[in-house]
Amino acid sequence: MRKFMLAIVAIATLSLTACKNEALEKVDQSKKEIAEDRDSKEQSFPVMEFEEKEFDFGTVDEGEVVEHTFVFTNTGDAPLIVSNATASCGCTVPTWTKEAVAPGDNGEMLVKFNTSGKQNQQMAQVRITGNTASGKETLRIKAFVNPKNNNAGSPVK
C-alpha cells in the first residue's frame, strides 16, 4: 500500500511540473517582449524639494494664530501633484498649491498653527501625499507657547 501511495505522489508531482512547463511555453512571445521593454524603462517621478522642512515660530502667546509658508520646487522630470496634506493635530491646518507643479517650478504649503488651548513647547507634523517616488513627505513646525495669564487683575489675598 505504501508503494502504491508513493507512486501516486510521484505521478502527481510529474504531471504538475509538466503542466507548468507547458503553460510557460504557451506565453505569447510578443507580449513577453512588450512587458520586458516596459519593465526595463525607468519611470520618471517628480521630486518635491523644500527650501526648509522644519520651522520654529519661536515664543508666541497662547491664543495667537501663526502661519508659515513652506516653498518647494519640483526638481524631477514629471509634473508634481499634491493630493493631500494632513496635520498631526487639529490645531494645525495646511493649504497647498492645488494645480500640478511643472518640473522646475515652485509650489507652496501654507501651515497655520492655532495656539488656543496650547501651552509650553509644541510640535506638529504635516504629512504630504503626492505622486513622488516615495509618495509621502513630512514637514514640522514648533513653537513655545506662553500661557495666558488668567489671574491678571485679580486682587491678591
C-alpha positions as CSV (number, residue, x, y, z in Angstrom):
1,M,0.0,0.0,0.0
2,R,2.9,2.4,0.8
3,K,4.4,1.8,-2.6
4,F,1.1,2.5,-4.3
5,M,0.8,5.8,-2.4
6,L,4.4,6.8,-3.2
7,A,3.8,6.0,-6.9
8,I,0.6,8.2,-7.0
9,V,2.5,11.1,-5.3
10,A,5.3,10.8,-7.9
11,I,2.9,10.7,-10.8
12,A,1.1,13.8,-9.5
13,T,4.3,15.7,-9.0
14,L,5.4,15.0,-12.5
15,S,2.1,15.9,-14.1
16,L,2.0,19.3,-12.2
17,T,5.6,20.1,-13.3
18,A,4.7,19.2,-16.9
19,C,1.7,21.5,-16.8
20,K,3.7,24.3,-15.5
21,N,6.3,24.0,-18.3
22,E,3.7,23.6,-20.9
23,A,1.9,26.8,-19.7
24,L,5.2,28.7,-19.8
25,E,5.7,27.7,-23.4
26,K,2.3,29.0,-24.4
27,V,3.1,32.6,-23.3
28,D,2.9,34.8,-26.4
29,Q,6.5,35.8,-27.1
30,S,5.5,39.3,-28.4
31,K,3.6,40.1,-25.1
32,K,6.6,38.9,-23.1
33,E,8.8,41.3,-25.1
34,I,6.4,44.2,-24.5
35,A,6.4,43.5,-20.8
36,E,10.2,43.3,-20.6
37,D,10.5,46.5,-22.6
38,R,8.1,48.3,-20.2
39,D,9.8,47.0,-17.1
40,S,13.2,48.0,-18.3
41,K,12.4,51.7,-18.8
42,E,12.9,54.0,-15.8
43,Q,9.8,55.7,-14.7
44,S,10.0,59.5,-14.3
45,F,8.8,60.9,-11.0
46,P,8.5,64.4,-9.7
47,V,10.8,65.3,-6.8
48,M,9.4,67.6,-4.0
49,E,12.4,69.6,-2.7
50,F,11.8,72.0,0.1
51,E,13.8,75.1,1.0
52,E,13.2,74.0,4.6
53,K,11.4,71.1,6.2
54,E,11.1,72.5,9.7
55,F,10.1,75.9,11.0
56,D,10.3,77.3,14.6
57,F,7.8,80.1,15.4
58,G,9.9,80.8,18.5
59,T,7.9,82.1,21.5
60,V,4.3,83.1,20.9
61,D,1.4,83.9,23.2
62,E,-1.5,81.4,23.8
63,G,-4.4,82.3,21.5
64,E,-2.4,83.6,18.6
65,V,-2.7,82.1,15.1
66,V,0.6,82.0,13.4
67,E,1.4,80.8,9.9
68,H,4.4,79.9,7.7
69,T,4.7,79.2,4.0
70,F,7.0,76.3,3.0
71,V,8.2,76.7,-0.6
72,F,9.0,73.7,-2.6
73,T,10.5,73.1,-6.1
74,N,9.7,70.2,-8.4
75,T,13.2,69.1,-9.3
76,G,12.0,65.9,-11.0
77,D,11.1,65.1,-14.6
78,A,7.3,64.9,-14.3
79,P,4.5,67.2,-13.1
80,L,4.1,67.2,-9.3
81,I,0.6,66.8,-7.9
82,V,0.0,67.1,-4.1
83,S,-3.2,65.1,-3.5
84,N,-3.5,65.6,0.3
85,A,-1.8,67.1,3.3
86,T,-2.8,66.3,6.9
87,A,-1.6,67.6,10.2
88,S,-0.9,65.6,13.3
89,C,-3.3,67.7,15.4
90,G,-6.4,69.8,14.7
91,C,-4.6,73.0,15.8
92,T,-2.6,72.9,12.5
93,V,-4.1,73.4,9.1
94,P,-2.2,73.1,5.8
95,T,-3.3,74.5,2.5
96,W,-1.3,73.9,-0.7
97,T,-0.8,74.6,-4.4
98,K,-3.7,72.6,-6.0
99,E,-2.6,72.7,-9.6
100,A,0.2,70.5,-11.0
101,V,3.7,71.9,-10.5
102,A,5.7,71.5,-13.6
103,P,9.4,70.4,-13.5
104,G,11.5,73.4,-12.4
105,D,8.5,75.3,-11.0
106,N,7.7,76.2,-7.4
107,G,4.7,75.5,-5.2
108,E,3.7,76.4,-1.7
109,M,2.4,74.7,1.5
110,L,0.9,77.3,3.9
111,V,0.7,75.9,7.5
112,K,-1.4,77.7,10.1
113,F,-1.0,76.9,13.8
114,N,-3.7,78.0,16.3
115,T,-2.2,78.2,19.8
116,S,-5.5,78.4,21.6
117,G,-5.5,75.9,24.5
118,K,-1.8,75.1,23.9
119,Q,0.9,75.8,26.4
120,N,4.7,75.3,26.6
121,Q,6.7,73.5,23.9
122,Q,4.5,72.4,21.0
123,M,5.4,70.5,17.9
124,A,3.2,69.4,14.9
125,Q,3.8,67.5,11.7
126,V,2.2,67.9,8.3
127,R,2.2,64.7,6.2
128,I,2.0,65.3,2.4
129,T,0.8,62.8,-0.1
130,G,1.8,63.3,-3.7
131,N,2.9,61.5,-6.8
132,T,6.6,61.4,-5.8
133,A,8.6,58.2,-5.8
134,S,8.1,57.7,-2.1
135,G,4.5,59.2,-2.2
136,K,5.0,60.9,1.2
137,E,6.8,64.0,2.6
138,T,6.8,65.4,6.1
139,L,7.1,69.0,7.4
140,R,7.5,70.0,11.0
141,I,6.6,73.2,12.9
142,K,7.3,74.0,16.5
143,A,6.8,76.9,19.0
144,F,7.0,77.7,22.7
145,V,3.5,78.9,23.7
146,N,3.3,81.3,26.7
147,P,0.2,80.5,28.7
148,K,-2.5,83.2,29.1
149,N,-2.3,85.0,32.4
150,N,-5.8,84.0,33.8
151,N,-5.2,85.7,37.1
152,A,-4.4,89.2,35.7
153,G,-6.3,91.9,37.6
154,S,-7.3,89.6,40.4
155,P,-6.8,91.0,43.9
156,V,-4.0,89.4,45.9
157,K,-5.2,87.7,49.1
